[in-house]
Amino acid sequence: MPPKQRNAGSSSDGTEDSDFSTDPEHTDSSESDGTSRRSARVTRSSARLSQSSQDSSPVRNPPSFGAEEPVYSTRRVTRSQQQPTPVTPKKYPLRQTRSSGSETEQVVDFSDRGHLTGKHERHFSISGCPLYHNLSADECKAPTERQLRYKEKVAELRKKRNSGLSKEQKEKYMEHRQTYGNTREPLLENLTSEYDLELFRRAQARASEDLEKLRLQGQITEGSNMIKTIAFGRYELDTWYHSPYPEEYARLGRLYMCEFCLKYMKSQTILRRHMAKCVWKHPPGDEIYRKGSISVFEVDGKKNKIYCQNLCLLAKLFLDHKTLYYDVEPFLFYVMTEADNTGCHLIGYFSKEKNSFLNYNVSCILTMPQYMRQGYGKMLIDFSYLLSKVEEKVGSPERPLSDLGLISYRSYWKEVLLRYLHNFQGKEISIKEISQETAVNPVDIVSTLQALQMLKYWKGKHLVLKRQDLIDEWIAKEAKRSNSNKIMDPSCLKWTPPKGT
């Protein structure tokens, strides 16, 4: 009967470990001279390995020791003699390094019950196994005694909150709000428990202290948005991104702007004095489009440098990818306004290069936040393609587009293609013909058709599918729209392409 052997784990470099058999009947053939088994020497590393094998639980095939001292054989076991070790699911390999430098592998059976966070019933990696971290699944779920005591203390403190505000307190709060407005913090007493109010006060103090340290140390980076709001005409706008205004203005949390000349100021008093003297009621440049109260002005960055720079700084407060601030001379700016009895109010604008080698018809485009989601963004895009048609060119916006810009352009391209297919009566259609008629780049047309699932490849040819369901849906939306006046009329455009473009 062949002696039983326990498979030894192989080290990471591919060499086999020695066979550490614990069978007292197993002896090497070279020990047939009758030497006693008890005379075999047990090394300290072997003893430590045996002790760790006994302590680890549960371990597959644990060694059993008899009354007599075990004998460790030094016979080499080849790979062909080793039996394959069956691998069961949910068992994670653990490596234990011996003093000799080689490794032995123990496969410990961890169940998939529980999670270290206590939020899940199962885990799928050893990092989330409670047993690996010497915990049980119930211990991970149950809060500690300290947490329970703290929770009870907080609940007791919050019970002391008053039931509600009295009539006198409400009047006091309203009087404080009317007196100071937004220049002071509202009264917070009796709105919540004393415990929560104290936590809020501590958080306020710590945040103000950290901010002052950053300012004193000069660690406020360019990406930090110090200007939180701007007063623009009759609107107060919250800013989205940082804009590189001069340092003396960037330190302020609020800027005041003239909505006609776009000059920025530090206080309401300075703005009031400026508005009394400002003679501007519309953007500089030539008015090239007017229909109703909507007008578009063409502003040359070389002739009106200060205005265009202020416009770029204003736009950066609401655009993430914009990098042009001061070098405005190579660009033309097309500013859309809405007129009333006080002047022409800024709706949005787009800029384009005077000489674009890649035929970009838009370099940067922005709709002011107070005019968003009202159809003005599509009007600006439509106007840029209208100029491309007059120039007899195919245009495309400069990349990368912002998130809102990409959404607007995809919606515009979809609308243009569905309108073209609705009016198209032929049987064969060409991407080039669509591009020439709409001034949309063929790449943008193909990407839009693919997004609408209207471009298929069949029998070696690309086919454009005329999906009537999408066309009917677009017709229904067009019928429901009440802003029919927010469509660019080519007959209202009075413009000739600048020389050299």
KENUVO-75772 format. One record per residue (C-alpha): x, y, z; residue in three letters. Coordinates in Angstrom, 2 decimals. Layout:
REM residues N
NODE       u       v       w res
NODE       X       Y       Z ALA
...
//
This chain:
REM residues 501
NODE       u       v       w res
NODE    0.00    0.00    0.00 MET
NODE    1.57    3.32   -1.07 PRO
NODE    2.09    5.83    1.70 PRO
NODE   -0.39    8.73    1.95 LYS
NODE    1.03   12.08    0.88 GLN
NODE   -0.22   15.61    1.50 ARG
NODE    0.32   17.92   -1.45 ASN
NODE    2.79   20.64   -0.69 ALA
NODE    2.14   24.15   -1.97 GLY
NODE    4.47   25.44   -4.63 SER
NODE    6.24   28.75   -4.28 SER
NODE    5.70   31.70   -6.57 SER
NODE    8.82   30.98   -8.66 ASP
NODE    7.52   27.55   -9.73 GLY
NODE    9.73   25.32   -7.50 THR
NODE    8.17   22.56   -5.42 GLU
NODE    8.27   22.55   -1.62 ASP
NODE    9.40   19.55    0.37 SER
NODE    6.82   17.00    1.47 ASP
NODE    6.01   17.43    5.16 PHE
NODE    4.27   14.15    5.91 SER
NODE    2.89   13.59    9.40 THR
NODE    2.24    9.86    8.98 ASP
NODE    4.34    8.07   11.64 PRO
NODE    4.56    4.98    9.40 GLU
NODE    6.01    6.86    6.48 HIS
NODE    9.82    6.61    6.18 THR
NODE   12.23    7.24    3.37 ASP
NODE   13.81    4.27    1.56 SER
NODE   17.25    5.58    2.46 SER
NODE   16.45    5.06    6.18 GLU
NODE   16.22    1.26    5.94 SER
NODE   19.23    0.89    8.20 ASP
NODE   16.92    0.62   11.21 GLY
NODE   17.43    4.05   12.67 THR
NODE   14.71    4.90   15.16 SER
NODE   11.99    7.37   14.10 ARG
NODE   12.29    9.31   17.37 ARG
NODE   15.88   10.21   16.49 SER
NODE   14.65   12.37   13.61 ALA
NODE   15.25   16.06   14.21 ARG
NODE   12.33   18.47   14.10 VAL
NODE   13.32   21.98   13.07 THR
NODE   11.84   25.06   14.69 ARG
NODE   10.29   26.22   11.43 SER
NODE    8.56   22.84   10.99 SER
NODE    7.20   23.00   14.52 ALA
NODE    5.85   26.51   13.97 ARG
NODE    4.19   25.41   10.75 LEU
NODE    2.57   22.45   12.50 SER
NODE    1.36   24.64   15.35 GLN
NODE   -0.15   27.19   12.90 SER
NODE   -1.85   24.35   11.01 SER
NODE   -3.52   23.25   14.25 GLN
NODE   -4.59   26.76   15.24 ASP
NODE   -6.14   27.79   11.89 SER
NODE   -9.78   26.78   11.65 SER
NODE  -11.28   25.54    9.48 PRO
NODE   -8.42   24.19    7.35 VAL
NODE   -8.72   21.53    4.72 ARG
NODE   -6.99   18.22    5.66 ASN
NODE   -5.61   19.21    9.09 PRO
NODE   -2.70   17.05   10.30 PRO
NODE   -3.40   14.66   13.15 SER
NODE   -0.71   13.93   15.70 PHE
NODE   -0.44   10.78   17.68 GLY
NODE    1.12   10.25   21.05 ALA
NODE    4.56    9.84   19.61 GLU
NODE    6.61   12.60   18.01 GLU
NODE    6.04   12.93   14.22 PRO
NODE    8.75   12.38   11.67 VAL
NODE    9.26   14.83    8.76 TYR
NODE   10.61   13.38    5.58 SER
NODE   12.88   15.33    3.27 THR
NODE   12.04   13.32    0.12 ARG
NODE   11.30   15.49   -2.94 ARG
NODE    7.89   15.13   -4.57 VAL
NODE    7.72   15.85   -8.29 THR
NODE    4.80   17.55  -10.02 ARG
NODE    3.78   14.29  -11.71 SER
NODE    3.44   12.58   -8.33 GLN
NODE    1.30   15.33   -6.83 GLN
NODE   -2.44   14.84   -6.94 GLN
NODE   -4.57   17.78   -8.17 PRO
NODE   -6.22   19.72   -5.39 THR
NODE   -9.97   20.18   -5.93 PRO
NODE  -11.06   23.82   -5.87 VAL
NODE  -14.39   24.56   -4.29 THR
NODE  -16.25   27.84   -4.75 PRO
NODE  -16.02   30.62   -2.19 LYS
NODE  -12.58   29.52   -0.93 LYS
NODE   -9.86   32.14   -0.86 TYR
NODE   -6.15   31.24   -1.14 PRO
NODE   -4.03   32.41    1.75 LEU
NODE   -0.23   32.25    1.51 ARG
NODE    1.93   31.65    4.56 GLN
NODE    5.70   32.20    4.30 THR
NODE    8.04   29.80    6.07 ARG
NODE   11.42   30.71    7.50 SER
NODE   13.19   29.16    4.55 SER
NODE   11.65   31.74    2.19 GLY
NODE    9.28   29.39    0.34 SER
NODE    5.49   29.60    0.60 GLU
NODE    2.79   27.15    1.47 THR
NODE   -0.79   27.66    0.36 GLU
NODE   -3.73   27.07    2.63 GLN
NODE   -7.24   27.17    1.24 VAL
NODE   -9.56   28.43    3.94 VAL
NODE  -13.27   27.90    3.53 ASP
NODE  -15.06   31.23    4.03 PHE
NODE  -18.80   31.35    3.45 SER
NODE  -20.26   34.25    1.48 ASP
NODE  -22.62   35.29    4.27 ARG
NODE  -22.51   38.85    5.56 GLY
NODE  -20.45   41.88    4.63 HIS
NODE  -17.86   43.90    6.52 LEU
NODE  -19.98   47.06    6.26 THR
NODE  -23.05   45.32    7.66 GLY
NODE  -25.16   46.72    4.83 LYS
NODE  -25.26   43.64    2.58 HIS
NODE  -26.25   40.01    3.06 GLU
NODE  -23.43   38.57    0.89 ARG
NODE  -19.91   39.44   -0.15 HIS
NODE  -17.98   38.56   -3.27 PHE
NODE  -14.38   39.39   -2.34 SER
NODE  -12.09   38.57    0.55 ILE
NODE  -11.87   42.26    1.51 SER
NODE  -15.55   42.25    2.43 GLY
NODE  -15.52   38.92    4.27 CYS
NODE  -16.28   39.29    8.00 PRO
NODE  -14.48   36.03    8.89 LEU
NODE  -11.30   37.24    7.22 TYR
NODE  -11.35   40.22    9.58 HIS
NODE  -12.00   37.93   12.58 ASN
NODE  -15.61   39.06   12.88 LEU
NODE  -18.97   37.43   12.44 SER
NODE  -21.73   38.65   10.16 ALA
NODE  -23.87   39.60   13.17 ASP
NODE  -21.04   41.60   14.75 GLU
NODE  -20.73   43.70   11.58 CYS
NODE  -24.43   44.52   11.64 LYS
NODE  -24.80   45.30   15.33 ALA
NODE  -23.64   48.79   16.51 PRO
NODE  -21.07   48.98   19.25 THR
NODE  -21.97   49.85   22.82 GLU
NODE  -20.32   53.26   22.46 ARG
NODE  -22.41   54.03   19.39 GLN
NODE  -25.57   53.05   21.22 LEU
NODE  -24.75   55.30   24.16 ARG
NODE  -24.00   58.24   21.86 TYR
NODE  -27.24   57.67   19.94 LYS
NODE  -29.25   57.66   23.14 GLU
NODE  -27.55   60.85   24.29 LYS
NODE  -28.31   62.66   21.03 VAL
NODE  -31.94   61.50   21.11 ALA
NODE  -32.28   62.80   24.66 GLU
NODE  -30.81   66.19   23.71 LEU
NODE  -33.09   66.54   20.70 ARG
NODE  -36.17   65.90   22.84 LYS
NODE  -35.52   69.24   24.55 LYS
NODE  -36.39   71.15   21.36 ARG
NODE  -39.36   73.47   21.64 ASN
NODE  -42.58   72.34   19.99 SER
NODE  -42.67   75.28   17.57 GLY
NODE  -42.31   79.00   17.06 LEU
NODE  -44.70   81.33   18.76 SER
NODE  -46.40   84.18   16.97 LYS
NODE  -44.09   86.74   18.56 GLU
NODE  -41.00   84.77   17.47 GLN
NODE  -42.26   84.54   13.90 LYS
NODE  -42.85   88.29   13.81 GLU
NODE  -39.38   88.86   15.20 LYS
NODE  -37.86   86.66   12.50 TYR
NODE  -39.78   88.40    9.71 MET
NODE  -38.78   91.83   11.03 GLU
NODE  -35.12   90.75   11.09 HIS
NODE  -35.37   89.46    7.52 ARG
NODE  -37.01   92.66    6.25 GLN
NODE  -34.48   94.85    8.04 THR
NODE  -31.26   93.14    6.96 TYR
NODE  -32.29   91.04    3.95 GLY
NODE  -29.43   88.90    2.67 ASN
NODE  -26.73   90.94    4.40 THR
NODE  -27.14   88.94    7.61 ARG
NODE  -27.81   85.35    8.53 GLU
NODE  -31.44   84.56    9.50 PRO
NODE  -32.20   83.99   13.17 LEU
NODE  -31.71   80.30   13.99 LEU
NODE  -32.85   80.06   17.59 GLU
NODE  -35.71   77.64   18.30 ASN
NODE  -35.61   76.32   14.74 LEU
NODE  -33.93   73.13   15.92 THR
NODE  -32.52   71.60   19.07 SER
NODE  -29.71   73.28   20.97 GLU
NODE  -27.50   70.28   20.20 TYR
NODE  -27.92   70.58   16.41 ASP
NODE  -27.53   74.36   16.53 LEU
NODE  -24.27   73.99   18.44 GLU
NODE  -22.99   71.50   15.85 LEU
NODE  -23.88   73.94   13.08 PHE
NODE  -22.07   76.80   14.83 ARG
NODE  -18.95   74.68   15.25 ARG
NODE  -19.00   73.71   11.57 ALA
NODE  -19.37   77.37   10.57 GLN
NODE  -16.45   78.44   12.75 ALA
NODE  -14.20   75.67   11.49 ARG
NODE  -15.02   76.38    7.83 ALA
NODE  -14.33   80.11    8.23 SER
NODE  -11.04   79.38   10.01 GLU
NODE   -9.88   77.00    7.26 ASP
NODE  -10.83   79.50    4.56 LEU
NODE   -8.90   82.30    6.26 GLU
NODE   -5.83   80.07    6.54 LYS
NODE   -5.98   79.27    2.83 LEU
NODE   -6.28   82.93    1.95 ARG
NODE   -3.38   83.97    4.18 LEU
NODE   -1.14   81.17    2.89 GLN
NODE   -2.06   81.86   -0.74 GLY
NODE   -3.12   78.27   -1.31 GLN
NODE   -6.36   79.13   -3.08 ILE
NODE   -5.84   77.72   -6.56 THR
NODE   -7.08   79.12   -9.83 GLU
NODE   -9.82   76.52  -10.00 GLY
NODE  -11.47   77.77   -6.82 SER
NODE  -14.60   79.77   -7.54 ASN
NODE  -14.48   82.83   -5.30 MET
NODE  -17.15   84.84   -7.18 ILE
NODE  -20.40   83.22   -6.11 LYS
NODE  -22.99   85.60   -7.56 THR
NODE  -23.19   88.47  -10.04 ILE
NODE  -25.74   91.28  -10.23 ALA
NODE  -26.61   91.52  -13.92 PHE
NODE  -29.39   93.91  -14.80 GLY
NODE  -32.52   92.94  -12.90 ARG
NODE  -31.17   89.41  -12.27 TYR
NODE  -28.93   87.93   -9.61 GLU
NODE  -27.07   84.96  -11.13 LEU
NODE  -25.25   82.16   -9.31 ASP
NODE  -21.96   81.35  -11.02 THR
NODE  -20.92   77.82  -11.98 TRP
NODE  -17.18   77.98  -12.63 TYR
NODE  -14.11   80.10  -11.93 HIS
NODE  -13.29   83.02  -14.18 SER
NODE   -9.88   84.77  -14.18 PRO
NODE  -11.01   88.24  -13.15 TYR
NODE   -8.33   90.51  -11.63 PRO
NODE   -7.35   89.50   -8.12 GLU
NODE   -8.96   92.49   -6.42 GLU
NODE  -12.30   91.47   -7.94 TYR
NODE  -11.82   87.71   -7.66 ALA
NODE  -11.58   87.99   -3.86 ARG
NODE  -15.12   89.36   -3.73 LEU
NODE  -18.01   86.99   -3.37 GLY
NODE  -20.26   89.18   -5.51 ARG
NODE  -19.70   91.26   -8.65 LEU
NODE  -21.88   94.02  -10.10 TYR
NODE  -22.02   94.31  -13.89 MET
NODE  -23.46   96.72  -16.39 CYS
NODE  -25.60   94.60  -18.69 GLU
NODE  -24.91   96.85  -21.70 PHE
NODE  -21.14   97.56  -21.67 CYS
NODE  -20.31   94.54  -19.41 LEU
NODE  -18.06   96.56  -17.13 LYS
NODE  -17.64   94.91  -13.72 TYR
NODE  -17.65   96.78  -10.40 MET
NODE  -17.23   96.11   -6.69 LYS
NODE  -20.38   97.58   -5.14 SER
NODE  -23.96   98.57   -5.80 GLN
NODE  -23.11  102.24   -5.31 THR
NODE  -20.46  102.20   -8.02 ILE
NODE  -22.86  100.41  -10.36 LEU
NODE  -25.59  103.00   -9.71 ARG
NODE  -23.22  105.85  -10.53 ARG
NODE  -22.03  104.05  -13.65 HIS
NODE  -25.56  103.42  -14.92 MET
NODE  -26.31  107.14  -14.57 ALA
NODE  -23.41  107.96  -16.91 LYS
NODE  -23.32  104.90  -19.25 CYS
NODE  -24.54  105.80  -22.74 VAL
NODE  -24.56  102.24  -24.10 TRP
NODE  -27.93  100.65  -24.70 LYS
NODE  -26.83   97.88  -27.08 HIS
NODE  -23.62   95.99  -27.93 PRO
NODE  -21.06   97.76  -30.13 PRO
NODE  -20.74   96.73  -33.75 GLY
NODE  -23.22   96.30  -36.60 ASP
NODE  -26.77   95.07  -36.21 GLU
NODE  -27.05   92.38  -38.89 ILE
NODE  -30.36   90.76  -37.91 TYR
NODE  -33.63   92.01  -36.47 ARG
NODE  -37.03   90.38  -36.20 LYS
NODE  -39.43   91.71  -33.64 GLY
NODE  -37.55   92.33  -30.39 SER
NODE  -34.68   89.94  -31.27 ILE
NODE  -31.51   91.41  -32.71 SER
NODE  -28.03   90.10  -33.49 VAL
NODE  -24.94   92.33  -33.49 PHE
NODE  -21.62   91.49  -35.14 GLU
NODE  -18.76   92.68  -32.92 VAL
NODE  -15.16   92.65  -34.14 ASP
NODE  -12.70   91.57  -31.45 GLY
NODE  -10.06   93.88  -32.89 LYS
NODE  -12.22   97.02  -32.98 LYS
NODE  -13.99   96.46  -29.62 ASN
NODE  -11.36   94.64  -27.61 LYS
NODE  -12.46   95.64  -24.08 ILE
NODE  -16.10   94.68  -24.66 TYR
NODE  -15.14   91.28  -26.11 CYS
NODE  -12.73   90.56  -23.25 GLN
NODE  -15.44   91.35  -20.69 ASN
NODE  -17.84   89.13  -22.61 LEU
NODE  -15.35   86.23  -22.48 CYS
NODE  -14.78   86.69  -18.73 LEU
NODE  -18.52   86.68  -18.17 LEU
NODE  -18.96   83.54  -20.28 ALA
NODE  -16.25   81.68  -18.34 LYS
NODE  -18.42   81.90  -15.20 LEU
NODE  -20.84   79.49  -16.90 PHE
NODE  -18.54   77.44  -19.18 LEU
NODE  -16.03   74.83  -18.06 ASP
NODE  -13.98   74.26  -21.24 HIS
NODE  -13.51   77.90  -22.30 LYS
NODE   -9.84   78.97  -22.51 THR
NODE  -10.04   82.22  -24.54 LEU
NODE  -10.08   85.35  -22.36 TYR
NODE   -7.88   88.16  -23.65 TYR
NODE   -6.70   87.22  -27.16 ASP
NODE   -9.93   88.25  -28.89 VAL
NODE   -8.60   90.01  -31.98 GLU
NODE   -8.77   86.98  -34.36 PRO
NODE  -12.48   86.44  -33.58 PHE
NODE  -15.88   87.81  -34.49 LEU
NODE  -18.58   87.84  -31.83 PHE
NODE  -22.28   87.55  -32.68 TYR
NODE  -24.33   88.86  -29.75 VAL
NODE  -28.07   88.16  -29.53 MET
NODE  -30.21   90.63  -27.59 THR
NODE  -33.84   91.24  -26.67 GLU
NODE  -35.00   94.85  -26.86 ALA
NODE  -37.44   96.74  -24.65 ASP
NODE  -37.90  100.39  -23.64 ASN
NODE  -34.70  100.32  -21.50 THR
NODE  -32.32   98.87  -24.10 GLY
NODE  -31.07   95.63  -25.69 CYS
NODE  -30.59   92.94  -23.05 HIS
NODE  -27.97   90.22  -23.56 LEU
NODE  -29.46   86.77  -24.35 ILE
NODE  -26.34   84.95  -25.48 GLY
NODE  -23.58   84.96  -28.04 TYR
NODE  -21.26   82.81  -30.11 PHE
NODE  -17.82   83.55  -31.48 SER
NODE  -16.09   82.30  -34.62 LYS
NODE  -12.63   82.65  -36.09 GLU
NODE  -12.17   85.13  -38.91 LYS
NODE  -10.08   82.55  -40.78 ASN
NODE  -10.79   78.96  -39.77 SER
NODE   -8.82   76.33  -41.65 PHE
NODE  -11.14   73.57  -40.38 LEU
NODE  -14.34   75.45  -41.30 ASN
NODE  -15.49   75.85  -37.70 TYR
NODE  -18.54   78.10  -37.66 ASN
NODE  -18.61   78.33  -33.82 VAL
NODE  -15.68   78.60  -31.42 SER
NODE  -17.62   79.31  -28.23 CYS
NODE  -21.36   79.56  -27.63 ILE
NODE  -23.29   80.61  -24.52 LEU
NODE  -26.87   81.28  -23.51 THR
NODE  -27.26   83.31  -20.34 MET
NODE  -28.76   81.26  -17.48 PRO
NODE  -31.91   83.43  -17.23 GLN
NODE  -32.71   82.65  -20.90 TYR
NODE  -31.97   78.93  -20.88 MET
NODE  -34.61   76.32  -21.81 ARG
NODE  -36.56   78.87  -23.83 GLN
NODE  -35.37   78.04  -27.34 GLY
NODE  -32.67   80.72  -27.59 TYR
NODE  -29.82   78.19  -27.70 GLY
NODE  -31.22   76.62  -30.88 LYS
NODE  -31.69   80.09  -32.35 MET
NODE  -27.99   80.82  -31.86 LEU
NODE  -27.02   77.48  -33.42 ILE
NODE  -29.43   78.03  -36.32 ASP
NODE  -28.00   81.50  -36.88 PHE
NODE  -24.44   80.11  -37.06 SER
NODE  -25.51   77.69  -39.80 TYR
NODE  -27.41   80.48  -41.54 LEU
NODE  -24.14   82.42  -41.83 LEU
NODE  -22.44   79.28  -43.20 SER
NODE  -25.12   79.00  -45.88 LYS
NODE  -24.52   82.61  -46.93 VAL
NODE  -20.78   81.89  -47.06 GLU
NODE  -21.57   78.73  -49.08 GLU
NODE  -19.57   76.62  -46.63 LYS
NODE  -20.18   73.53  -44.52 VAL
NODE  -19.73   74.30  -40.84 GLY
NODE  -19.25   72.46  -37.56 SER
NODE  -18.73   73.59  -33.95 PRO
NODE  -15.26   73.55  -32.47 GLU
NODE  -14.54   70.71  -30.05 ARG
NODE  -14.72   69.95  -27.20 PRO
NODE  -18.32   70.95  -26.55 LEU
NODE  -19.62   71.53  -23.07 SER
NODE  -22.27   69.18  -21.68 ASP
NODE  -25.13   71.60  -22.31 LEU
NODE  -23.70   72.56  -25.70 GLY
NODE  -23.52   68.93  -26.82 LEU
NODE  -27.14   68.36  -25.82 ILE
NODE  -28.25   71.46  -27.73 SER
NODE  -26.33   70.55  -30.88 TYR
NODE  -27.59   66.97  -30.94 ARG
NODE  -31.16   68.20  -30.56 SER
NODE  -30.64   70.72  -33.38 TYR
NODE  -29.10   68.16  -35.77 TRP
NODE  -31.96   65.75  -35.06 LYS
NODE  -34.54   68.44  -35.82 GLU
NODE  -32.79   69.45  -39.07 VAL
NODE  -32.57   65.85  -40.33 LEU
NODE  -36.18   65.00  -39.49 LEU
NODE  -37.39   68.17  -41.21 ARG
NODE  -35.32   67.33  -44.30 TYR
NODE  -36.58   63.73  -44.45 LEU
NODE  -40.18   64.90  -43.95 HIS
NODE  -39.93   67.17  -46.99 ASN
NODE  -37.87   64.72  -49.09 PHE
NODE  -39.91   62.90  -51.76 GLN
NODE  -37.23   60.95  -53.66 GLY
NODE  -36.16   57.32  -53.25 LYS
NODE  -32.40   57.78  -53.08 GLU
NODE  -30.76   60.18  -50.67 ILE
NODE  -27.18   61.40  -50.40 SER
NODE  -25.36   62.50  -47.29 ILE
NODE  -23.49   65.06  -49.41 LYS
NODE  -26.75   66.58  -50.63 GLU
NODE  -28.07   66.86  -47.08 ILE
NODE  -24.82   68.53  -46.05 SER
NODE  -24.89   71.05  -48.88 GLN
NODE  -28.51   72.00  -48.24 GLU
NODE  -28.31   72.26  -44.44 THR
NODE  -24.63   73.36  -44.13 ALA
NODE  -24.15   70.62  -41.50 VAL
NODE  -20.89   68.67  -41.60 ASN
NODE  -21.31   65.11  -43.00 PRO
NODE  -19.64   63.66  -39.90 VAL
NODE  -22.30   65.27  -37.71 ASP
NODE  -25.04   64.00  -40.02 ILE
NODE  -23.78   60.41  -39.88 VAL
NODE  -23.39   60.46  -36.10 SER
NODE  -26.94   61.80  -35.72 THR
NODE  -28.37   59.14  -38.05 LEU
NODE  -26.58   56.44  -36.09 GLN
NODE  -27.91   57.82  -32.81 ALA
NODE  -31.45   57.75  -34.25 LEU
NODE  -30.88   54.18  -35.58 GLN
NODE  -31.66   55.38  -39.10 MET
NODE  -28.42   54.27  -40.75 LEU
NODE  -28.08   50.55  -41.59 LYS
NODE  -25.59   48.45  -43.55 TYR
NODE  -27.30   45.88  -45.77 TRP
NODE  -25.86   43.81  -48.63 LYS
NODE  -22.75   45.93  -48.96 GLY
NODE  -24.60   49.25  -48.96 LYS
NODE  -25.46   51.87  -46.38 HIS
NODE  -29.17   52.58  -46.20 LEU
NODE  -30.93   55.54  -44.59 VAL
NODE  -34.17   54.40  -42.98 LEU
NODE  -36.99   56.91  -43.01 LYS
NODE  -38.53   56.23  -39.61 ARG
NODE  -42.02   57.61  -39.83 GLN
NODE  -42.61   57.24  -36.08 ASP
NODE  -39.80   59.73  -35.29 LEU
NODE  -41.04   62.11  -37.97 ILE
NODE  -44.61   61.98  -36.62 ASP
NODE  -43.33   62.58  -33.10 GLU
NODE  -41.36   65.62  -34.28 TRP
NODE  -44.42   66.99  -36.14 ILE
NODE  -46.54   66.64  -33.01 ALA
NODE  -43.95   68.52  -30.93 LYS
NODE  -43.73   71.28  -33.52 GLU
NODE  -47.51   71.70  -33.44 ALA
NODE  -47.52   72.07  -29.64 LYS
NODE  -44.81   74.70  -29.53 ARG
NODE  -46.01   78.19  -28.85 SER
NODE  -42.65   79.91  -29.46 ASN
NODE  -43.01   79.96  -33.24 SER
NODE  -41.42   83.42  -33.22 ASN
NODE  -38.15   81.87  -31.94 LYS
NODE  -37.10   80.76  -35.40 ILE
NODE  -34.43   82.53  -37.42 MET
NODE  -35.83   84.14  -40.57 ASP
NODE  -33.24   84.28  -43.40 PRO
NODE  -35.02   87.23  -44.97 SER
NODE  -34.25   89.36  -41.90 CYS
NODE  -30.49   88.85  -42.24 LEU
NODE  -28.61   91.82  -43.71 LYS
NODE  -25.04   90.62  -43.88 TRP
NODE  -22.19   90.00  -46.26 THR
NODE  -19.23   87.79  -45.34 PRO
NODE  -16.20   89.78  -44.14 PRO
NODE  -13.28   89.94  -46.52 LYS
NODE  -10.62   87.29  -46.09 GLY
NODE  -12.96   84.62  -44.66 THR
//
